[in-house]
Structure formats: structure tokens, C-alpha cells
Amino acid sequence: MAEQRFDRINALAKINSAQKYLEIGVFKGTNFKFVEVTFKVGVDPKFLFDTKVETNANTIFHEMTSDDFFAQVAPRYGKFDLIYLDGLHTFEQTFRDFCASIAYAYERTLWLIDDTGPVNWFSSFRNRRLAGRLRRVLRAKNHAWMGDVYKTIFAIHDFFPQYSYATFAERNQTVIWTEPRQKFSPTWNSLATITNIGFGEFKKYKASHLAIMPPADLLARVDRALNK
């Protein structure tokens, strides 16, 4: 059976013995329902399943934007061990979610950010409908869509040297953990410049700035960092 996203989340949860999990962008609950963490919080502006059936003392849902969640609700939960960001596929929102979530993290918190590696020009479009129309016109077969979430990793590279990160070679996801990067030097040194990066520049910096690793090697790297 092919690896699922929740398999990867559960593997990360084992590394830091996660007891409290936050997922931004639950959608249909495909991953959330199978995450093996004791206490789980899911956030989405519009859930596409019956959350009442899944809700219990250790599984809580908040139907609201992530901005509202972090401003109004998150303080009641304290620190999270594992945070999965899979909300809007835009740089600004994903980066803001990451920045907001730092207040609810600690030295052993792990983040997993989805959709950090667009597979082609179409998949990097911010507007999903426009990407779909262009695909149909040009008869492109790959229907993947990640948006410009990848810019979040470039921003973390330049402005958060206290965190290390690595990207799974499969499924376009990046793990972030607390560990200062050695020999740090910003590449763009400007959020405005990062905002205006296109797919061509993503390809240029993909190998050097996403720290891509095979899944087993990445998990081992995170394990060494957290369990020295």
C-alpha cells in the first residue's frame, strides 16, 4: 500500500512522542482522522464531513479561518508538539500561519508544511481555476496544484535561521524543527522579492534551498536533531 500523508505525520509524531496535534486545513479529514496523537485540534473554514461524529474530549474542531483561530482560540491549548499546515495554497497565508503558530510551539515542536514543491508551471499558480483552464487549453495531463506555498520555505530560509528544515523527496512536504542553521546567509533578504519569485526561479533554487531528502533519511535526520 502506498504511503499516505497520515503515515508521515504519524512517523514524525513518534520521533517527538507527540501528545498534542494541530492541523490547519482539514478539508475532508482524510489525514486528520488517522493521525495517532492523543489530543487533536482541526481547523478549517468549511469542513466537508460531519465533525460532530468525530468530536470527543480529545478531538476538537474549529470551523473558522486560521487567522481567527490563532487570534481567538489557540491560546487555550498552549503548546503543540506537531503542527501540520495545509490550508490555502498561497505564500502569504501559509507563511502567516507558520509565524502565528510559533507562539504555540516549543523546542521539540515539529512542523509539516504541505505542497512545498510544485511539479510544473501550472501547479505553481496561485489561482487554481486559472491553472485548470490553462491545462485544458494546452492539454496538460498532470492536474496537481500546490500554489506558491514553496515561497514559505524560502522565507523561512532567509528570516528564521533558528530553524532547520528538510523536504521529503516524495509528496512535496517540508519538515521544520528548532535547530540553528550553521553558516547561515540570506539569499533574497526581502519578503517582497520572495513574493515575486516565479516557477523558473523556484527550479533554480529547488536543489539548494529545499534540502530534499529520501523519506527514511529525512526522518532519521529529524530524529538525530531531537533525540541527541
N, C-alpha and C positions, 0 to 999 in steps of 0.2 A: 504494500500500500504506500502511495506517495506521501511524503512528509506534508503535514498540514501546518498552518500558521500556529495553531494552538500547541502543536508538538514543540515548536521552537520556543514559544512562551513558557511552556512547562519545563523545558530544559534550562532556561535561564532562571526560573523560579527555584529550581533545585540548587543552583550554584550559590545563591544568597539566602537559601531557606526562606523564601518569601512567604509572609503571612498576610500581607495586605496588597491588593492589586487594584490598579485604576486603568480603565480603558476609555479612551476618548474616541468616539466614532464607532459605536457598537453595531449600528445598522440592523441586520437580521439576527445578530447574536451568534453567528456561525462559529466564531472563535471563543467568544466570551463564555458560552455555556460549557465549554470543555476545558477551561483553564482550571488547573488543580491547585488553587490557592484558597486558604481558609476563608478570607474575607475579601469580597469583590465589590467594586463600585463601577457601574457603567453609565456613561454619559452620551446622549445623542439628542439632537433637536427633534427627531421623529423616529421612534423605534418602529421597526417593521415586523414586530412579533408581540405577543401578549406578555408584557413584563410581569403582570400580576401572577401568572402561573409560575414564574421563575423566582419571584421575590420571596425572601425569607430573612431571618435575622442576620445572616452573613452574606446575603446577595441583595444589593440595593441599586436601584436605577433612578436616574435623574433625567427627565426629558426636558432638556434646556440646552442652550449653546454652551460651548466650553468656556467662553468668556464669562458668562453668568455663573457657571459652576465654580470657577476659580475665585470669582469675586464674592460670591454669596454663600456657597455651600462647603467648599473644600476645607476651610479651617476646622470644621467639626471633626474631620477624620484624622488630623495630624499628619504623620509621615507615611508615605507609601514605600514599599520595598521594590515594586515593579510597576512601571508606567508604560502603557502601550498607546502611542499616538497614531491614530488612523482616521482623522477627521477630514475636514475639507482638504482637497488636494492643491492647496496654494501655499506658497512660501510664507506669506505674511501670517496666515492663521497658524500654520504648523510651528513656525518659529515663536509666535506669541504663546502658543500652548506650551512649548518647551520652556520658555522663560518663566511663565506663570507657575509651571509645575515644580520649579526649583525650590520654591518656598515649602513644598510638601515632600521634599526628598532629604536624604541624609547620605553619609559617606558610603553606604552599601547599596544605595538605590541603583537599579538598572533601568534604563530607558530602551525601548524598542520603537523605532520610528519606521513606519511602513512607506513603501513607494518612493524610495530614495534613489532609484536607478532607472530612469526612463529607457525603454528598449529601442525607441526610434523617435524621429521628429514628432510624429503625431501624438505619441504617448506623453510628450513633454508639454503639450499645450495646456494652458490654464483653463480654457473653455472646452468642456467635454463635447458639447454639441457641435462646435466648430470643428473639432478634431474628427468627429464622426462623419460630418459632411464631406470633409476633405478626403477621408479614407474612401468614401463611396465614389467620389469623383475620380480619384486616382486608382481605385480598385485595389487598395492595400488590404492584405489578408489579416494582419495582426491587429487585434482590437484592444490591446492593453492600453490602459490610461493611468498615468501616475501624476500628471500635472507637473508643477515646478517645485515639488517638495524637496528635491535634491539640493536646492539653494540653502535649505536649512542646515545641511551638513557643512556647506561652505561657510555659512555664517558662524556656526559653532567652531569650525576650524580657526577662523580669524579672531573671534571675540570671546571664546571660552576656553582658553588654554589649560584651565584646571581640569578639563575633562578629556579623556581619551575615547576613541571610538573605532569601530571596525564594521565593515559591511559584509553581510553574507553574500557569497558568490552566486547564490541562487535566491530567487524570490524578492530581490530588491529591498532589503531591510537593513537598517543600521542600528547597532547596539552602542549605547553610551554609558560610561561609568566614570566615577571620580578617580582620576589619576593624572597628575600634571604631565603634559607632554614635554619631553626634553627637546632642546634645540628648537623651540617654538619661534616661528616668524610668520606674521600675517601675509597673505598673498594679495588680497584686494584692499584691505584696510578701509573699506567703505561699504556700508549696507546698501547705499544707492547703486553702487557698481554691481554688487551681487544681485540686486533686484533685476537688473537689466541684462544679466547673463542669458545667453540663448543655448540651444541644444548643441551647437557647434563647439562652444566653449566648454560645455559640460563634458563632451567627448575628450577634449584636450586635457582636462584636469581629472577625469574619472579615475585613472590608474594611480595618480599621485596623491589625490585628496580624499578618496573614499575608503582607503585601506581595505581593499577587498580580500577576503579570505574564504577558503572552503569552510563549510559549517563546522566540522569537527575541530579544525584548527582555531576558529574563532571562539568557540565555546571553551576550549582549553585555555586560550589567551585570557578570557574574562575570568575563568576560574583561578588562574595564577594571580591575577591582579587583586581579586577579592579575598582569596584564601591563602595568602602568603604564610 
